[in-house]
Amino acid sequence: MEPEKELRREKVFVPTHLTVSEIKELYDIKRRTASNAKKRGYFVKNYLSKQVIIDRTDFKPGYAYSVAKKVFNKSFARNPYAVNIKEDMVQEAAVRLFELSGKVKENANEKFGEFYGNFWVAHNAMLAYLKTWIRQTQYSVELQDEIHPMMTNGNRKWSPEFGWIYC
């Protein structure tokens, strides 16, 4: 089994004297990205891909699931849509905690420790999963009766504060 390739984002500063075409060829990026890099003076490498920085030495799966369950109970337990997919959200958070185990450890300091970083990694993973799930199942005919009982033919929007809003 080959080791996982580490994906990190990094800021790359671009010399101002280069043209957009030269920047595009030199850094092997798209024309639009090269144009923005010339204006800003930099671009972020691997911006659109998920970061993966794994540290297998100190990763404990039991601890990851414990943090994920705490995050769910604190942030998502009152959301009826999240309760239906609790196991999937906890699993998604545990996977993301594994993927970013090295980054959380290296960014921890006295003020914001590892638990703080793990909490927010799990929270963001769960929130992204929930938003994606809602968007994908919003118009599913099979789930209308079970999960979206108040569905009407009007326009609907999801609000984190109020749930489904009918416009």
Residue pairs with C-beta under 8 A, 6 or more apart in sequence:
4 52
4 54
5 52
6 52
6 53
6 54
6 102
7 46
7 49
7 50
7 51
7 52
7 53
8 46
8 51
8 53
9 44
9 45
9 46
9 47
9 51
10 44
10 45
10 46
11 42
11 43
11 44
11 45
12 27
12 37
12 42
12 43
12 44
12 45
13 41
13 42
14 23
14 27
14 37
14 38
14 41
14 42
14 43
16 38
16 41
18 26
18 38
19 38
20 31
20 34
20 35
20 38
21 34
23 29
23 34
23 37
23 38
24 30
24 31
24 33
24 34
27 34
27 37
27 43
29 37
29 43
33 43
34 43
36 43
37 43
50 99
51 99
51 100
51 103
52 99
52 100
53 99
53 100
53 101
53 102
53 103
53 106
54 98
54 99
54 101
54 102
55 101
55 102
55 105
56 101
58 101
58 105
59 97
59 98
59 101
61 94
61 98
64 93
64 94
64 97
64 98
64 118
64 122
65 90
65 94
67 93
67 97
67 115
67 118
67 119
67 122
68 89
68 90
68 91
68 93
68 94
68 97
68 122
68 126
69 90
70 119
71 93
71 119
71 122
71 123
71 126
72 82
72 86
72 89
72 90
72 93
72 126
75 123
75 126
75 127
76 82
76 83
76 86
76 89
76 126
76 130
77 83
79 130
80 163
81 130
81 133
81 134
81 147
82 89
82 126
82 130
84 147
85 129
85 130
85 133
88 129
88 133
89 126
89 129
89 130
90 126
92 125
92 126
92 129
93 121
93 122
93 123
93 125
93 126
94 122
95 125
96 121
96 122
96 124
96 125
97 104
97 118
97 121
97 122
97 125
100 121
103 117
104 114
104 117
104 118
104 121
105 114
107 117
108 114
108 116
108 117
131 158
134 158
137 143
137 147
138 148
138 156
138 158
144 151
148 164
150 164
150 166
152 166
154 166
154 167
155 166
155 167
156 164
156 165
156 166
156 167
157 164
157 165
157 167
158 164
158 165
159 165
